Amino acid sequence: MNHLPEHGCITCTECFNEEPVLFDRTQESDGNWRITANPLAWGSTSAEIIVLGFSKGPTQAGALASTPHNQIAYKGSRLNVGKILAHIGLLENVEESSLKSAVDNAIANKNGLFHFGSFIKCTVERKDPKSGKWKGSGGGMLDKFVATAFGQNVAQTCSSQFLRNLPENTKLIVMFGLGTKQNYVREAFKLFKVARPGQWHWVNDISYSDSKITVVHVEHFASQGALIPNWLGTNKHERSRLGVLAKQAVAQALVSIA
């Protein structure tokens, strides 16, 4: 039976030439981009719903050496994760303290509905041309990485390794991140077609399916300013349309789970 990565550290050396590959120490770089070998997973190995960030950001990656595993995923942003998942119908829409607890419990639960991780399992960073420092976040990070040859190779390798053969009962993948003018949505769609050859089609502007799984893109949990409230519809803004489309696509996918 196909299964998702076990809750904990993942053993994978696919993108690294160096031997041996040391967790959170071995790196591979190309130009202004690099990846660090520190793949992790949370939740069930036979989940019905997979929730994926793009890559561990600096808050999560910086916590690996000092933070218990169950506290690393979405560290510092779990309330936003809860708001987004509740908006699309995957968590109960309750008060904020209970919503954060629901995310905590879902991430720690090895036998629940959810599996959590990253689309790119290793940490992705880009060198700032001005400061020369490596950064794991910033504008256009998602779509710019997968638009490079290095990023394409890493993304294709990673997605083929971990998303090609999914459990039979996995029906929905929620992807945090839309990209600039939905560039990340379009790039991810191309990667899924390579990782999982099949009859892919668009469900709407932010979701697509191969009739076995549905992939739905939602606002990134670390988005700044008014982006999350706009997407949630808290503010009257055209971006709320993307939140409505996500809710509709999830509802359609859940019909096949029920």
C-alpha positions as CSV (number, residue, x, y, z in Angstrom):
1,M,0.0,0.0,0.0
2,N,1.3,3.5,-0.8
3,H,1.8,5.7,2.1
4,L,2.9,9.2,3.1
5,P,6.1,9.9,5.0
6,E,6.2,8.9,8.6
7,H,5.6,11.6,11.3
8,G,9.2,12.8,12.0
9,C,12.4,13.1,10.0
10,I,12.4,11.9,6.4
11,T,15.3,10.0,4.9
12,C,15.9,11.3,1.4
13,T,19.1,12.0,-0.5
14,E,17.7,12.4,-4.0
15,C,18.9,16.0,-4.6
16,F,22.4,15.7,-3.1
17,N,25.6,14.5,-4.5
18,E,27.5,14.5,-1.3
19,E,27.9,11.4,0.8
20,P,26.9,11.0,3.5
21,V,23.9,13.4,3.7
22,L,23.7,14.9,7.1
23,F,20.4,16.2,8.4
24,D,20.1,20.0,8.5
25,R,23.8,20.3,7.5
26,T,24.2,19.0,3.9
27,Q,23.4,21.7,1.3
28,E,23.2,21.9,-2.5
29,S,23.3,25.3,-4.2
30,D,23.1,26.8,-7.7
31,G,23.6,30.5,-8.2
32,N,21.5,32.4,-5.7
33,W,19.5,29.4,-4.6
34,R,20.2,26.6,-2.2
35,I,18.5,23.7,-0.4
36,T,19.3,22.2,3.0
37,A,18.7,18.6,3.7
38,N,16.1,18.7,6.5
39,P,12.9,17.1,5.3
40,L,10.1,16.6,7.9
41,A,6.6,15.3,8.0
42,W,3.6,15.4,10.5
43,G,0.4,13.6,10.8
44,S,-1.0,10.4,9.3
45,T,0.7,8.2,6.7
46,S,-2.7,7.4,5.1
47,A,-4.3,10.8,5.4
48,E,-7.4,11.8,3.4
49,I,-6.2,15.4,3.3
50,I,-2.6,16.6,2.7
51,V,-1.7,20.2,3.7
52,L,1.5,21.5,2.2
53,G,3.5,24.7,2.6
54,F,6.1,25.5,-0.1
55,S,9.2,25.0,2.1
56,K,10.1,25.5,5.7
57,G,10.6,29.3,6.2
58,P,13.2,30.8,8.5
59,T,10.9,30.6,11.6
60,Q,10.5,26.9,11.2
61,A,13.9,26.0,9.9
62,G,15.6,28.1,12.6
63,A,13.7,26.0,15.3
64,L,14.9,22.6,14.2
65,A,17.6,22.2,16.8
66,S,15.7,23.6,19.8
67,T,12.0,22.9,19.3
68,P,10.0,19.7,19.7
69,H,9.0,18.2,16.4
70,N,5.3,18.8,16.9
71,Q,5.8,22.5,17.4
72,I,7.9,23.2,14.3
73,A,5.3,23.1,11.5
74,Y,3.8,26.6,10.9
75,K,5.5,27.8,14.0
76,G,4.3,31.3,14.8
77,S,1.5,31.2,12.3
78,R,-0.8,28.4,13.4
79,L,-3.8,30.8,14.1
80,N,-3.6,31.9,10.4
81,V,-3.4,28.2,9.4
82,G,-6.5,27.6,11.4
83,K,-8.4,30.5,9.9
84,I,-7.6,29.4,6.4
85,L,-8.5,25.8,6.9
86,A,-11.7,26.8,8.7
87,H,-12.6,29.1,5.8
88,I,-12.5,26.3,3.3
89,G,-14.4,23.9,5.6
90,L,-11.6,21.6,6.9
91,L,-11.8,22.8,10.5
92,E,-14.7,24.1,12.6
93,N,-15.0,27.9,12.5
94,V,-14.6,28.4,16.3
95,E,-13.0,31.1,18.5
96,E,-9.3,31.8,17.9
97,S,-7.9,30.0,21.0
98,S,-9.8,26.8,20.1
99,L,-8.9,27.2,16.4
100,K,-5.2,27.3,17.2
101,S,-5.6,24.2,19.5
102,A,-7.4,22.4,16.7
103,V,-4.3,23.0,14.4
104,D,-2.0,21.9,17.2
105,N,-3.9,18.6,17.6
106,A,-4.2,17.9,13.9
107,I,-0.4,18.4,13.4
108,A,0.4,16.0,16.3
109,N,-2.2,13.4,15.4
110,K,-0.5,10.4,13.6
111,N,-3.9,8.7,12.9
112,G,-6.1,11.6,11.9
113,L,-7.5,13.0,8.6
114,F,-4.5,15.2,7.9
115,H,-0.9,14.9,6.8
116,F,1.3,18.1,6.9
117,G,4.5,18.9,5.2
118,S,6.1,21.0,2.5
119,F,5.9,20.7,-1.3
120,I,9.7,21.0,-1.3
121,K,10.7,18.9,1.7
122,C,14.1,20.5,2.2
123,T,14.5,24.2,3.2
124,V,14.8,26.5,0.2
125,E,16.7,29.8,0.5
126,R,17.7,32.6,-1.8
127,K,20.8,34.8,-1.5
128,D,20.0,38.4,-1.1
129,P,22.2,40.2,-3.7
130,K,22.5,43.3,-1.5
131,S,23.4,41.8,1.9
132,G,24.8,38.5,0.7
133,K,22.7,36.6,3.3
134,W,20.6,33.6,2.6
135,K,16.9,34.1,3.2
136,G,14.0,31.6,3.3
137,S,11.2,34.1,2.7
138,G,10.4,37.1,0.6
139,G,8.3,38.3,-2.3
140,G,7.8,35.9,-5.1
141,M,9.9,33.2,-3.4
142,L,7.6,30.4,-4.4
143,D,7.2,31.1,-8.1
144,K,10.7,32.4,-8.7
145,F,12.3,29.2,-7.3
146,V,10.3,26.8,-9.5
147,A,10.9,29.1,-12.5
148,T,14.7,28.3,-12.4
149,A,16.3,25.2,-13.8
150,F,17.7,24.3,-10.4
151,G,14.3,24.8,-8.8
152,Q,12.5,22.9,-11.5
153,N,14.8,19.9,-11.0
154,V,14.4,19.9,-7.2
155,A,10.6,20.4,-7.4
156,Q,10.2,17.7,-10.0
157,T,12.4,15.2,-8.0
158,C,10.6,16.0,-4.7
159,S,7.1,15.9,-6.1
160,S,7.7,12.7,-8.0
161,Q,9.2,11.1,-4.9
162,F,6.4,12.0,-2.5
163,L,3.3,12.8,-4.5
164,R,3.2,10.2,-7.3
165,N,2.1,7.2,-5.3
166,L,-0.4,8.4,-2.7
167,P,-2.7,6.3,-0.5
168,E,-6.0,5.3,-2.2
169,N,-8.0,7.4,0.3
170,T,-6.1,10.6,-0.2
171,K,-8.4,12.9,-2.2
172,L,-7.4,16.4,-1.4
173,I,-4.1,18.4,-1.3
174,V,-4.2,21.9,0.1
175,M,-1.3,24.1,-1.1
176,F,-0.4,27.3,0.8
177,G,0.6,29.9,-1.6
178,L,-0.8,31.6,-4.8
179,G,2.2,33.4,-6.1
180,T,2.3,36.7,-8.0
181,K,-0.8,36.8,-10.1
182,Q,-1.2,33.1,-9.4
183,N,2.1,32.2,-11.0
184,Y,2.8,29.6,-8.3
185,V,-0.6,28.0,-9.0
186,R,0.3,27.6,-12.7
187,E,3.9,26.4,-12.0
188,A,2.7,23.8,-9.5
189,F,0.1,22.5,-11.9
190,K,2.9,21.8,-14.4
191,L,4.8,20.0,-11.7
192,F,1.9,17.8,-10.7
193,K,1.4,16.8,-14.3
194,V,5.0,15.5,-14.4
195,A,4.9,14.0,-10.9
196,R,1.5,12.2,-11.5
197,P,1.0,11.5,-15.2
198,G,-2.8,11.4,-15.9
199,Q,-5.8,13.4,-17.1
200,W,-5.3,16.7,-15.4
201,H,-7.8,19.5,-15.7
202,W,-8.6,22.8,-14.1
203,V,-11.4,22.9,-11.6
204,N,-11.3,26.7,-11.3
205,D,-8.6,29.4,-11.3
206,I,-6.9,28.1,-8.1
207,S,-7.5,24.3,-8.2
208,Y,-7.0,21.3,-10.5
209,S,-7.5,17.6,-10.5
210,D,-6.6,14.3,-12.1
211,S,-9.9,12.9,-11.1
212,K,-8.2,11.0,-8.2
213,I,-6.9,13.9,-6.2
214,T,-7.8,17.6,-6.2
215,V,-5.2,20.3,-5.5
216,V,-6.5,23.5,-4.0
217,H,-4.3,26.6,-3.5
218,V,-5.1,28.9,-0.6
219,E,-3.6,32.1,0.8
220,H,-0.2,31.6,2.3
221,F,-0.3,31.5,6.1
222,A,2.6,33.9,6.4
223,S,1.2,36.5,4.0
224,Q,1.6,40.0,5.2
225,G,-0.6,43.1,5.6
226,A,-4.2,42.7,4.4
227,L,-3.7,39.7,2.1
228,I,-5.2,37.1,4.5
229,P,-8.2,39.3,5.6
230,N,-8.8,40.1,2.0
231,W,-8.7,36.4,1.0
232,L,-11.0,35.5,3.9
233,G,-13.5,38.1,3.0
234,T,-13.1,40.0,6.3
235,N,-12.5,43.0,4.1
236,K,-14.5,43.8,1.0
237,H,-11.9,43.0,-1.6
238,E,-11.7,41.2,-4.9
239,R,-9.2,38.8,-3.5
240,S,-12.0,37.2,-1.5
241,R,-13.1,35.6,-4.8
242,L,-10.0,33.3,-4.6
243,G,-11.1,32.2,-1.1
244,V,-14.6,31.4,-2.4
245,L,-13.2,29.4,-5.2
246,A,-11.0,27.4,-2.8
247,K,-14.0,26.7,-0.6
248,Q,-16.0,25.5,-3.6
249,A,-13.2,23.2,-4.8
250,V,-12.7,21.7,-1.4
251,A,-16.4,21.1,-1.0
252,Q,-16.4,19.3,-4.3
253,A,-13.4,17.2,-3.4
254,L,-14.9,16.3,0.0
255,V,-17.9,14.7,-1.7
256,S,-15.6,12.0,-2.9
257,I,-14.2,11.5,0.6
258,A,-17.6,11.2,2.4
